[in-house]
Amino acid sequence: MIKKSFDCFTVYEEADNNVFIHIEMKDDEVFYEKLFEYFFSEDKLLRYCENNKHLSFSPSPKAYTILYRHLRNYIDAEKEKMNLPMFSQEIEEILAIEEIVSYEQGERIARKDKIGKIGEYIFYCLLSDYFDFDCILPKIHLQTDYNMSVYGIDSLFYSKQSDMLLFGESKFSVSIKNGVTLIKKSLAEYEKQIADEYELVLCNRLYGDKLNVFYDTYGEVTETCINIEEFIRVANVQNIGIPIFIAHGTEVDENLVIKELRKIPRKNVLGLNTVYYCISLPVVDKFKAIAVFTKKIREAEERYNGARN
């Protein structure tokens, strides 16, 4: 196992497993506040909003307005009645523990979960800053309602160094074990999800140059390829990347975390050489972390709104 330092983290690497341990990890409010301040800095937020990892924040009414509007994506979680399929008993128990699905007055209720959006945003930060991958399009930009979930692949990235497309999956869970179980369920249908993502997003002409480096590299190819299989053949794609991110509580020992990450199945996707990047971020207590994050987000909203004047 290799031990590295990265900003305020100690990173443990073993093959395709990466564990980010915050240097000052403690189960107290200060720890969660520092974690929030790192990921929700003005620089990182602006880069995500504008999908440009080279931007730096400079105070202005426009910049504050951009940040203020974006923060609304992460608060005011609601519940709605949804016609959800029943899963296996193991998955059902995990969804209940994670407070994603519950029963109220005999009806099955699914949470409009902002927690997942926070996890996806942190995932973006690590893929951009630590791995130096280029985001194709932040999925949150595809929503038309602050309370809607963004379905499909959680993150779309491209690696210039490896000339590789990356389709990422993220979970924010109570424990690493729960996260791994939910990841395994998602990966079981990943080829279909990637195929859908190509047809709905990557070859959608309305997005065009909004797809960043993907459009620059493959824009002309997508004009003539109707599905992912044809795209792979015509573009001569050789490799594909599957980044996996689990923010979780409970386990903070890197050896135990990596032991769980090893349980994530690795297989080639769509007949391509497939590279996996399994990333863990222990946060000690999921619900405490989200409570502090929500408080800090509301404070930041007020601050940015006031700074616009």
C-alpha positions in Angstrom: 0.0 0.0 0.0 1.3 3.5 -0.9 0.8 6.4 1.4 0.6 9.9 -0.1 -0.2 13.5 1.0 -2.7 15.5 -1.0 -3.9 18.9 0.3 -5.5 18.2 3.6 -5.7 14.4 3.1 -3.6 11.3 3.5 -4.3 9.1 0.5 -3.8 5.3 0.7 -3.4 3.6 -2.7 -3.5 -0.1 -3.5 -3.8 -1.0 -7.1 -7.1 0.6 -8.2 -8.3 1.4 -4.6 -7.9 4.9 -3.1 -8.8 5.9 0.4 -8.8 9.7 1.3 -8.4 10.1 5.0 -8.7 13.7 6.3 -5.7 14.6 8.3 -7.8 16.0 11.2 -10.5 13.4 11.3 -12.7 13.6 14.4 -16.3 13.1 15.1 -17.0 16.7 15.9 -18.5 19.8 14.2 -15.1 21.3 13.4 -14.1 18.2 11.3 -17.3 18.4 9.2 -16.9 22.2 8.8 -13.3 21.8 7.6 -14.4 19.1 5.2 -17.2 21.4 3.9 -14.8 24.4 3.5 -12.4 22.3 1.5 -14.9 20.9 -1.0 -17.2 23.9 -1.1 -14.6 26.6 -1.6 -15.4 29.4 -4.0 -12.8 28.1 -6.5 -14.1 24.6 -6.6 -17.7 25.6 -6.7 -17.1 28.1 -9.6 -15.2 25.5 -11.6 -18.0 23.0 -11.2 -20.7 25.6 -12.1 -18.8 26.7 -15.2 -17.3 23.3 -16.0 -13.8 24.7 -16.3 -11.2 23.3 -13.9 -8.8 26.1 -14.6 -10.9 29.0 -13.2 -10.2 30.9 -10.0 -12.8 32.8 -8.1 -12.7 36.6 -8.3 -15.4 38.5 -6.3 -18.0 40.1 -8.4 -21.9 40.4 -8.4 -21.9 37.9 -11.3 -19.7 35.3 -9.6 -21.6 35.6 -6.3 -24.9 35.1 -8.2 -23.6 32.0 -9.9 -22.6 30.4 -6.6 -25.8 31.5 -4.9 -28.0 29.9 -7.5 -26.0 26.7 -7.6 -26.1 26.1 -3.8 -29.9 25.6 -4.0 -29.2 22.2 -5.6 -28.0 20.8 -2.2 -30.7 21.8 0.3 -34.5 21.6 0.9 -34.7 17.8 0.5 -38.3 16.6 0.2 -40.2 13.4 0.1 -42.5 12.3 -2.7 -44.6 9.2 -3.4 -43.0 7.2 -6.2 -43.9 3.9 -7.8 -40.6 2.1 -7.0 -39.8 -1.5 -7.8 -39.2 -3.9 -4.8 -35.6 -4.9 -4.5 -34.0 -7.9 -2.7 -34.4 -8.0 1.0 -30.7 -6.9 1.5 -31.1 -3.8 -0.7 -34.5 -3.0 0.9 -32.8 -3.1 4.3 -30.0 -0.8 3.2 -32.3 1.7 1.6 -34.2 1.9 4.9 -31.0 2.4 6.9 -29.9 5.1 4.5 -33.3 6.8 4.9 -33.8 6.8 1.2 -37.0 4.7 1.2 -39.6 4.5 4.0 -43.2 3.6 4.6 -45.7 6.2 5.7 -49.3 5.3 6.3 -48.8 2.1 4.3 -47.4 3.9 1.3 -43.9 3.5 -0.1 -42.1 6.9 0.0 -38.9 7.7 -1.8 -36.8 10.7 -0.8 -35.8 13.4 -3.2 -32.3 13.0 -2.1 -30.0 16.0 -2.1 -27.4 13.8 -0.3 -26.6 12.1 -3.5 -26.0 15.4 -5.3 -23.5 16.3 -2.6 -21.7 13.0 -3.1 -21.6 13.5 -6.9 -20.1 17.0 -6.4 -17.4 15.7 -4.1 -16.7 13.0 -6.6 -16.3 15.6 -9.3 -13.7 17.5 -7.1 -11.6 14.4 -6.5 -11.7 13.3 -10.2 -10.7 16.7 -11.4 -8.1 17.7 -8.7 -6.5 14.5 -7.7 -6.8 12.4 -10.9 -6.6 15.4 -13.3 -9.5 14.1 -15.4 -11.5 16.5 -17.5 -15.3 16.7 -16.8 -17.4 16.3 -20.0 -20.6 17.7 -18.4 -21.6 17.9 -14.7 -24.8 15.9 -14.6 -26.5 18.4 -12.3 -26.6 20.8 -15.2 -29.2 18.5 -16.9 -31.9 19.0 -14.3 -34.9 21.3 -14.8 -36.1 21.3 -11.2 -34.0 21.9 -8.0 -35.8 19.0 -6.3 -35.4 16.4 -9.2 -32.9 13.6 -9.1 -30.4 13.4 -11.9 -30.6 9.9 -13.3 -28.2 7.7 -15.2 -24.4 7.8 -14.9 -23.3 10.0 -12.0 -20.2 11.5 -13.7 -18.9 11.8 -17.3 -15.1 12.4 -17.6 -12.3 12.1 -20.1 -8.6 11.3 -19.5 -6.3 13.0 -22.0 -3.3 11.0 -20.7 -5.0 7.7 -21.4 -7.4 8.9 -24.2 -10.1 7.2 -22.2 -13.8 7.9 -21.5 -14.9 7.5 -17.9 -18.4 6.7 -16.6 -18.6 7.2 -12.8 -20.9 5.9 -10.1 -21.1 7.5 -6.6 -22.8 6.6 -3.3 -23.1 8.5 0.0 -23.8 5.8 2.6 -23.9 5.1 6.3 -21.1 2.5 6.0 -18.6 1.3 3.4 -20.3 -2.1 3.4 -23.7 -0.5 2.4 -22.0 1.6 -0.2 -20.2 -1.4 -1.8 -23.5 -3.4 -1.9 -25.3 -0.5 -3.6 -22.4 0.0 -6.1 -22.5 -3.7 -6.9 -26.2 -3.4 -7.8 -25.6 -0.4 -10.0 -22.7 -2.1 -11.8 -24.9 -5.1 -12.7 -26.7 -3.0 -15.3 -23.8 -0.6 -16.2 -23.5 -1.5 -19.8 -27.1 -0.5 -20.5 -26.6 2.7 -18.5 -23.5 3.6 -20.5 -25.4 2.9 -23.7 -28.3 5.1 -22.6 -25.9 7.9 -21.6 -24.3 7.9 -25.0 -27.7 8.2 -26.8 -29.3 10.7 -24.4 -26.3 12.9 -23.6 -23.1 12.3 -25.5 -24.6 12.3 -29.0 -27.3 14.9 -28.2 -26.7 17.6 -30.7 -28.4 20.2 -28.4 -25.4 19.9 -26.0 -22.8 20.1 -28.7 -19.8 22.1 -27.5 -21.1 22.1 -24.0 -19.7 18.6 -23.8 -16.2 20.2 -23.3 -13.3 17.9 -24.3 -15.5 15.1 -25.5 -17.0 17.3 -28.2 -13.5 18.5 -29.3 -12.3 14.9 -29.6 -15.4 13.0 -30.8 -17.9 15.5 -31.9 -17.8 14.6 -35.6 -17.9 10.9 -34.8 -21.1 11.2 -32.8 -22.8 12.9 -35.7 -22.8 9.5 -37.6 -23.0 6.9 -34.9 -26.4 5.9 -33.6 -25.3 3.8 -30.6 -22.4 3.2 -28.3 -21.3 0.0 -30.1 -20.9 1.8 -33.4 -19.2 4.8 -31.7 -16.6 2.4 -30.1 -15.9 0.8 -33.5 -15.7 4.1 -35.6 -13.8 6.0 -32.9 -11.5 3.0 -32.3 -12.0 3.3 -28.6 -9.7 0.8 -26.8 -10.2 1.6 -23.1 -13.0 2.7 -20.8 -12.8 3.9 -17.2 -15.2 3.2 -14.3 -14.5 5.6 -11.4 -16.4 4.5 -8.2 -16.8 6.8 -5.3 -18.2 6.0 -1.8 -18.4 8.6 0.9 -19.3 6.8 4.0 -19.3 6.8 7.8 -18.3 4.2 10.4 -15.0 2.8 9.0 -12.0 5.0 9.1 -9.2 2.4 9.1 -7.7 2.3 5.6 -7.0 -1.5 5.7 -10.7 -2.3 6.5 -11.9 0.1 3.9 -9.7 -1.3 1.2 -10.8 -4.8 2.2 -14.3 -3.8 1.4 -13.4 -2.0 -1.9 -11.8 -5.2 -3.1 -15.3 -6.8 -3.1 -16.4 -4.6 -5.9 -16.4 -6.8 -9.0 -14.2 -5.8 -11.9 -15.0 -6.9 -15.4 -14.5 -5.6 -18.9 -17.4 -3.4 -20.1 -18.7 -3.4 -23.7 -15.8 -5.6 -24.7 -13.2 -3.0 -23.9 -10.2 -3.0 -21.5 -11.8 -1.5 -18.4 -9.9 0.4 -15.8 -11.5 0.9 -12.3 -10.8 3.7 -9.9 -12.4 2.9 -6.5 -12.4 5.9 -4.2 -13.4 6.1 -0.6 -13.9 9.1 1.6 -14.6 8.3 5.3 -16.8 11.0 6.9 -17.4 9.1 10.3 -21.1 9.9 10.5 -23.1 10.4 7.3 -26.0 12.2 9.0 -23.9 14.5 11.0 -21.9 15.4 7.9 -25.0 16.3 6.0 -26.4 18.3 8.9 -23.3 20.4 9.1 -23.1 20.7 5.3 -26.7 21.9 5.1 -26.1 24.5 7.8 -22.9 25.8 6.1 -24.7 25.8 2.7 -27.5 28.0 4.1 -24.8 30.3 5.6 -23.0 30.5 2.3 -26.2 31.3 0.5 -26.9 34.3 2.8 -23.3 35.4 2.4 -23.3 35.3 -1.4 -26.7 36.9 -1.6 -25.5 39.8 0.6 -22.2 40.2 -1.3 -24.1 40.8 -4.6 -25.1 44.2 -3.5 
